[in-house]
Amino acid sequence: MKILIIQQKMIGDVLTSSILFEALKNKYPNSELHFLINSHTFPVVENNPFIDEYVFFTPEIEKSKSQLLNFVKSIRKNKYDVVIDVYSKLSSNLISLFSKAKTKISYQKKFRTFIYNHNIKREKHNNNTTGLEITNRLSLLKPLEIDTQSIKPKIYLTEIEIEAAKQLLKKKNIDVSKSLFMISVLGSTENKTYPLPYMAKIIDKIVKETNGQILFNYIPSQYTEAKTVYNFCETETKKHIYFDVFGKSLREFLAITKNCTALIGNEGGAINMAKALDIPTFSIFSPWINKEGWNMFEDAKNNVSVHLKDIKPELYKNEILRKTKNRVHLFYEEFLPIYITPMLESYLKNL
């Protein structure tokens, strides 16, 4: 059986969807499994032993109708028996439609159900610690007679990568035998970023409680914002921050994170990657994001998260969560560090 799974766009989504391969290989060990992803997300699934082949959806294909058409034709030639469209947007709908696969599975969406043999309704609530996004992905496997309740996403680093990161840290005068915290100082977008002065207060608290060493997770284009957080920190805290030590590639970031005590900060891809590396996390959700969807594998000890709705539910009275997106700055203003630091202090003591 030859199966194509489609999950374009975000790193966190690609990592989460990778659980489907483990479930499929466990049920059908002789199946041939291909993963269609955007090329920039490959590092989080590299070396995954359950994935047989990668199909890359490049920026060139995305921008050109002719290249997209040729890409769809190449998919058709592969003669897949099953296509599982996790992404479920226009491009993946076209790929699924013309794939010639006898079995096509996706989520239930208006005006697109004719494309798929199986249209799976998304669950809106979850009663376990697995996380709603995990639950909904695994539900896509039910037409293939796979009823798995929980699989944790995993990132597969080599010992060489981990050791190289450790040596890099040592060269930068970081003591890897002591507490080392990776801080997700910025979200993927402004409306997913905890206010910079507030984040500085969180970092001050970490240093005060642990006397630990601090790394910032940012990319070169985010230098100004990351430096702003640094400048907001107290003078004593700045002595503990190794601002210029960061991964120059996604794999290097992952290997550095693997050497950390915990990853703390804005909820997003970095948090999900740390969990997949079995590194403890403390995440701060954006006020407009559904915590129930992405608070995966939380145990009130190693993986903990906080949402404004937990602290001030009255702000959400008669509010639809996603509609707060356009006014998120007003909600962030209410999300003061003093509401987070007691939880953070307790978390740090349990590490």
C-alpha positions as CSV (number, residue, x, y, z in Angstrom):
1,M,0.0,0.0,0.0
2,K,1.4,3.4,-1.1
3,I,0.2,6.4,1.0
4,L,0.7,10.1,0.6
5,I,0.2,12.5,3.5
6,I,-0.1,16.2,2.7
7,Q,0.8,18.8,5.3
8,Q,2.0,22.1,4.0
9,K,3.0,25.4,5.7
10,M,3.9,25.6,9.4
11,I,6.7,23.7,11.1
12,G,4.5,22.9,14.1
13,D,1.8,21.5,11.9
14,V,4.3,19.3,10.0
15,L,5.8,18.0,13.2
16,T,2.4,17.2,14.6
17,S,1.3,15.5,11.5
18,S,4.4,13.3,11.5
19,I,2.7,11.1,14.2
20,L,0.5,9.6,11.4
21,F,3.5,7.8,10.0
22,E,4.3,5.9,13.2
23,A,0.7,4.8,13.5
24,L,0.5,3.7,9.9
25,K,3.8,1.7,10.0
26,N,2.7,0.0,13.2
27,K,-0.5,-1.1,11.5
28,Y,0.9,-1.6,8.0
29,P,4.6,-2.3,8.3
30,N,5.0,-3.0,4.6
31,S,3.4,0.2,3.4
32,E,5.3,2.9,1.5
33,L,4.7,6.2,3.1
34,H,5.4,9.6,1.5
35,F,5.2,13.1,3.2
36,L,4.3,16.1,1.1
37,I,5.6,19.2,2.9
38,N,7.1,22.7,2.3
39,S,10.8,22.4,1.9
40,H,11.7,24.7,4.8
41,T,10.0,22.4,7.3
42,F,12.1,19.3,6.4
43,P,14.5,19.7,9.4
44,V,11.9,18.8,12.0
45,V,11.1,15.4,10.2
46,E,14.6,14.6,9.0
47,N,15.7,11.1,10.0
48,N,12.2,10.1,10.9
49,P,12.4,6.3,10.6
50,F,8.7,5.9,9.7
51,I,8.8,8.1,6.6
52,D,10.0,6.5,3.4
53,E,10.1,9.5,1.1
54,Y,9.6,13.3,1.1
55,V,7.8,15.3,-1.6
56,F,8.7,19.0,-1.4
57,F,6.2,21.7,-2.2
58,T,8.5,24.6,-3.0
59,P,7.9,28.3,-3.1
60,E,8.3,28.2,-7.0
61,I,5.4,25.6,-7.2
62,E,3.3,27.8,-4.9
63,K,3.7,30.9,-7.0
64,S,3.4,29.4,-10.5
65,K,0.2,27.9,-11.9
66,S,2.1,26.0,-14.6
67,Q,4.5,24.5,-12.0
68,L,1.6,23.6,-9.8
69,L,0.0,21.8,-12.7
70,N,3.3,19.9,-13.4
71,F,3.6,19.0,-9.7
72,V,0.0,17.6,-9.7
73,K,0.8,15.5,-12.7
74,S,3.9,14.1,-11.0
75,I,1.9,13.2,-8.0
76,R,-0.6,11.4,-10.3
77,K,2.2,9.3,-11.8
78,N,3.1,8.0,-8.4
79,K,-0.1,6.0,-8.3
80,Y,-0.9,6.4,-4.6
81,D,-3.5,4.0,-3.1
82,V,-4.3,6.5,-0.3
83,V,-4.0,10.2,0.1
84,I,-4.5,11.8,3.5
85,D,-4.9,15.6,3.2
86,V,-4.3,17.1,6.6
87,Y,-3.7,20.6,5.2
88,S,-7.0,20.7,3.3
89,K,-6.5,24.0,1.4
90,L,-6.9,24.8,-2.3
91,S,-3.5,23.4,-3.4
92,S,-3.9,20.2,-1.5
93,N,-7.5,19.8,-2.6
94,L,-6.2,19.9,-6.2
95,I,-3.4,17.4,-5.5
96,S,-5.9,15.1,-3.8
97,L,-8.5,15.4,-6.6
98,F,-6.1,14.5,-9.4
99,S,-4.0,12.0,-7.5
100,K,-6.1,9.0,-8.8
101,A,-6.0,7.5,-5.3
102,K,-8.9,5.2,-4.6
103,T,-9.0,6.3,-1.0
104,K,-8.9,10.0,-0.2
105,I,-9.3,11.3,3.3
106,S,-9.5,14.8,4.8
107,Y,-11.4,17.0,7.2
108,Q,-15.0,17.8,6.6
109,K,-15.3,21.2,4.8
110,K,-18.1,22.8,2.9
111,F,-18.0,22.5,-0.9
112,R,-15.0,20.1,-0.8
113,T,-16.6,16.9,0.4
114,F,-16.9,15.6,-3.2
115,I,-13.1,15.4,-3.5
116,Y,-12.7,12.8,-0.7
117,N,-14.2,9.4,0.1
118,H,-13.9,10.1,3.8
119,N,-14.7,13.5,5.3
120,I,-13.8,13.5,9.0
121,K,-15.5,15.9,11.3
122,R,-13.1,17.7,13.6
123,E,-13.6,17.4,17.4
124,K,-14.0,20.7,19.2
125,H,-13.2,19.5,22.7
126,N,-10.7,17.0,24.2
127,N,-11.0,15.2,27.4
128,N,-7.3,14.0,27.7
129,T,-3.9,15.6,27.9
130,T,-2.9,14.6,24.4
131,G,-4.1,17.8,22.8
132,L,-6.9,18.5,20.3
133,E,-4.6,18.8,17.3
134,I,-3.2,15.3,18.0
135,T,-6.7,13.8,18.5
136,N,-8.0,15.3,15.2
137,R,-5.0,14.1,13.2
138,L,-5.3,10.6,14.5
139,S,-9.0,10.6,13.6
140,L,-8.0,10.8,9.9
141,L,-6.7,7.2,10.2
142,K,-10.0,5.6,11.2
143,P,-11.1,4.9,7.6
144,L,-7.9,2.7,7.5
145,E,-9.0,0.8,10.6
146,I,-6.5,2.5,12.8
147,D,-7.9,3.7,16.1
148,T,-4.9,5.0,18.1
149,Q,-5.6,7.3,21.0
150,S,-2.2,9.0,21.4
151,I,1.2,9.3,19.8
152,K,3.7,11.9,20.7
153,P,5.6,13.8,17.9
154,K,9.3,13.1,17.9
155,I,12.4,14.7,16.5
156,Y,15.3,12.5,15.6
157,L,18.7,14.1,16.2
158,T,21.9,12.3,15.8
159,E,24.4,11.9,18.6
160,I,26.9,13.8,16.4
161,E,24.5,16.8,16.2
162,I,23.9,16.8,19.9
163,E,27.6,16.6,20.8
164,A,28.5,19.3,18.2
165,A,25.9,21.7,19.9
166,K,27.4,20.9,23.3
167,Q,30.9,21.8,22.1
168,L,29.6,25.0,20.6
169,L,28.0,26.0,23.9
170,K,31.3,25.2,25.7
171,K,33.2,27.4,23.3
172,K,30.9,30.2,24.2
173,N,31.8,29.8,27.9
174,I,28.4,28.2,28.7
175,D,28.6,25.6,31.5
176,V,26.4,22.7,30.2
177,S,26.4,21.1,33.7
178,K,24.4,24.1,35.1
179,S,20.8,25.3,34.3
180,L,20.4,26.5,30.8
181,F,17.1,28.0,29.5
182,M,16.1,28.6,25.9
183,I,13.7,31.5,25.7
184,S,11.2,31.8,22.9
185,V,11.3,35.6,23.1
186,L,9.1,36.2,20.0
187,G,6.1,34.4,18.5
188,S,5.8,33.6,14.8
189,T,3.8,36.9,14.4
190,E,3.3,40.0,16.4
191,N,-0.2,38.9,17.5
192,K,1.4,35.7,19.0
193,T,4.1,37.6,20.8
194,Y,3.9,38.4,24.5
195,P,4.7,42.1,25.0
196,L,8.4,42.6,25.0
197,P,8.7,44.5,28.4
198,Y,6.6,41.8,29.9
199,M,8.8,39.0,28.5
200,A,11.8,40.7,30.0
201,K,10.1,40.5,33.5
202,I,9.7,36.7,32.9
203,I,13.4,36.3,32.1
204,D,14.3,38.4,35.2
205,K,12.2,35.9,37.3
206,I,13.9,32.9,35.7
207,V,17.4,34.2,36.6
208,K,16.3,35.3,40.1
209,E,14.9,31.9,40.9
210,T,17.6,29.7,39.2
211,N,20.7,31.7,38.7
212,G,20.6,30.0,35.3
213,Q,22.1,30.8,31.9
214,I,19.8,32.2,29.2
215,L,19.7,31.7,25.4
216,F,17.4,33.6,23.1
217,N,15.6,31.9,20.3
218,Y,15.4,34.3,17.3
219,I,16.4,34.5,13.7
220,P,18.5,37.4,12.2
221,S,15.4,39.3,10.9
222,Q,14.1,39.4,14.5
223,Y,17.4,40.9,15.9
224,T,15.9,44.3,16.8
225,E,12.9,42.9,18.7
226,A,15.1,40.3,20.5
227,K,17.6,43.1,21.5
228,T,14.7,45.2,22.8
229,V,13.7,42.3,25.2
230,Y,17.4,42.1,26.3
231,N,17.5,45.9,26.9
232,F,14.3,45.7,29.0
233,C,15.9,43.1,31.3
234,E,17.5,44.1,34.6
235,T,21.3,44.7,34.7
236,E,21.9,41.5,36.7
237,T,19.8,39.4,34.3
238,K,21.8,40.6,31.3
239,K,24.9,39.0,32.8
240,H,23.3,35.6,32.4
241,I,22.1,36.1,28.8
242,Y,24.3,34.8,26.0
243,F,22.6,36.9,23.4
244,D,24.7,36.0,20.4
245,V,24.5,32.3,20.9
246,F,21.8,30.8,18.7
247,G,21.3,28.1,16.1
248,K,22.4,29.2,12.6
249,S,20.1,26.5,11.1
250,L,17.0,24.8,12.4
251,R,18.8,21.6,13.1
252,E,21.5,23.4,15.0
253,F,18.7,25.2,17.1
254,L,17.2,21.8,17.8
255,A,20.5,20.3,18.9
256,I,21.2,23.3,21.2
257,T,17.7,23.0,22.7
258,K,18.4,19.4,23.4
259,N,21.2,20.5,25.7
260,C,18.9,22.9,27.6
261,T,17.1,22.5,30.9
262,A,13.8,23.8,29.6
263,L,12.3,26.0,26.9
264,I,10.2,28.9,28.1
265,G,8.3,31.6,26.3
266,N,5.8,32.2,23.6
267,E,3.7,29.2,22.6
268,G,4.4,28.1,19.0
269,G,6.7,26.0,16.9
270,A,9.7,26.2,19.3
271,I,7.6,24.8,22.2
272,N,6.3,22.0,20.1
273,M,9.8,21.1,18.9
274,A,11.1,21.1,22.5
275,K,8.3,18.7,23.5
276,A,9.3,16.5,20.6
277,L,12.9,16.5,22.0
278,D,11.6,15.6,25.5
279,I,12.7,19.0,26.8
280,P,10.4,20.5,29.5
281,T,8.4,23.6,28.4
282,F,6.6,26.5,30.0
283,S,4.5,28.2,27.3
284,I,2.6,31.5,27.2
285,F,-0.4,31.4,24.9
286,S,-1.5,34.3,22.8
287,P,-4.9,35.5,24.1
288,W,-6.6,34.6,20.8
289,I,-5.3,31.1,20.3
290,N,-7.3,28.0,21.5
291,K,-5.2,26.5,24.3
292,E,-7.1,23.3,24.1
293,G,-5.8,22.6,20.6
294,W,-2.1,23.0,21.3
295,N,-1.5,22.3,25.0
296,M,-0.2,18.9,24.1
297,F,1.0,16.4,26.6
298,E,0.9,18.8,29.6
299,D,1.3,17.2,33.0
300,A,1.4,20.1,35.4
301,K,5.1,19.4,35.9
302,N,7.4,19.1,32.9
303,N,5.1,20.7,30.4
304,V,3.0,23.7,31.6
305,S,1.1,26.5,29.9
306,V,-0.8,29.6,30.8
307,H,-3.5,31.5,28.9
308,L,-5.2,34.8,29.8
309,K,-8.5,33.0,29.8
310,D,-7.3,30.9,32.7
311,I,-6.6,34.0,34.7
312,K,-9.3,36.4,33.6
313,P,-12.2,34.4,32.2
314,E,-14.4,37.5,32.6
315,L,-12.6,39.2,29.7
316,Y,-13.9,36.4,27.4
317,K,-17.5,36.7,28.4
318,N,-19.6,36.7,25.3
319,E,-16.4,36.7,23.2
320,I,-15.6,34.2,20.4
321,L,-11.9,33.4,21.0
322,R,-10.6,34.0,17.5
323,K,-12.5,37.3,17.2
324,T,-10.1,38.7,19.8
325,K,-7.3,38.4,17.2
326,N,-7.9,41.9,15.9
327,R,-7.8,43.4,19.4
328,V,-5.1,41.1,20.8
329,H,-3.0,44.0,22.0
330,L,-5.8,45.0,24.4
331,F,-5.9,41.5,25.8
332,Y,-2.1,41.3,26.1
333,E,-2.1,44.5,28.2
334,E,-4.2,42.6,30.7
335,F,-1.8,39.6,30.7
336,L,0.6,41.1,33.2
337,P,3.7,39.2,34.3
338,I,2.5,39.2,37.9
339,Y,-0.2,36.7,36.9
340,I,2.4,34.3,35.3
341,T,5.4,34.5,37.7
342,P,3.8,32.5,40.6
343,M,3.1,29.6,38.2
344,L,6.6,30.0,36.7
345,E,8.2,30.0,40.2
346,S,6.5,26.7,41.1
347,Y,7.4,25.2,37.7
348,L,11.1,26.1,38.1
349,K,11.2,24.5,41.5
350,N,10.0,21.2,40.1
351,L,12.5,21.0,37.3
